[in-house]
Amino acid sequence: MSQGANPPPSDFIREIIEEDLKTGKNDGVVAVRFPPEPNGYIHIGHAKSVCLNFGIAAQYGGTCNLRMDDTDPAGESLEFVQSIIDDIHWLGFDWQDRLYYASDYFERLYQFAVELIKAGKAYVDSMSADEIREHRGSFTEPGRESPCRNRTIAENLDIFTRMRAGEFADGEHVLRAKIDMAAANIVLRDPIMYRIKREPHYRTGTDWVIYPMYDFAHCLSDALEGITYSICTLEFENNRPLYDWFVEQLITGRRPRQIEFARLNVSYTVLSKRRLIELVEKKYVSGWDDPRMPTVAGMRRRGYTPEAIRNFAAAIGVAKNDNLVDMDLLEHCVREDLNERTPRAMAILR
């Protein structure tokens, strides 16, 4: 590195990767991914994750995939897919030929579910959603086993096959993992893996009437792509044992490791996608790219540059605990960037 050059970034995630590289874990492979759900445009919080994942891949000579986690057809569309692709390209990153979709793996995920049923580690539950919720227990009380939990393997396979064939109504059955209804972590209390949902998918049409749950599909999609580090935000920390359980049951050889970091919170800024969808659908704003929106598309229309957003992501760094970043810092990064590239003029208007 030349004298005076900026040192490479360092944080607790990179320290984990560097330790693994020293010990030869993963055969020196660094493979990460950015996995958005295509049910809206990406915002400044997603941009932080984009910069982190693609930055790590570049720093360690690895790869970063772009994968659409499209396991819930409601609200997903090609418009959102294209917006995500355009916004990440505009930010200055490229995944070459590694654009994937969770829907690419629907058949393989179905076969994984069949494997778990045959191993006695998954079962079809016919209780209603309210009954399942009631049986799950609470933080202070263990869950109760479903009356369907001890169905035979043959019966589970038969019903699950008929679920796929479309014999049953939405909500009539679900497929659950058989883990531990007394687990201290509620996530491990026989989580749902598949549900019946007669909703056409923007890529697969009406080929499927059952769809895998995010927690089941996400970790196995990582494994199928050879991802070594599944970098996600802190709200997935409680789900890490479930991520590991599915991978350990179904994947041999190299397995991905989940690492959580603090999500971006910006003062006076709404980053909940549910709230942003509401703003768009109720027409409080002109669209996802309204300049008042914290989306990447909105910031582009506001006059922000990709360099300013990347500099902001570098300035805030990566932390283990949630914190609040002042909007002034983002605007400072924008001003600093525009100072270098924007022509100035003085004019007398009146």
Secondary structure, 3 states (H helix, E strand, C coil): CCCCCCCCCCCHHHHHHHHHHHHCHHHHCCEEEECCCCCCCCEHHHHHHHHHHHHHHHHCCCEEEEEECCCCCCCCCHHHHHHHHHHHHHHCCCCCCCEEEHHHHHHHHHHHHHHHHHCCCEEEECCCHHHHHHHCCCCCCCCCCCCCCCCCHHHHHHHHHHHHHCCCCCCCCEEEECCCCCCCCHHHCCCEEEEECCCCECCCECCCCEEECHHHHHHHHHHHCCCCEEEEEHHHCCCHHHHHHHHHHHCCCCCCEEEEECCEEECCCCCCHHHHHHHHHCCCCCCCCCCCCCEHHHHHHHCCCHHHHHHHHHHHCCCCCCEEECHHHHHHHHHHHHHHHCCCCCCCCC
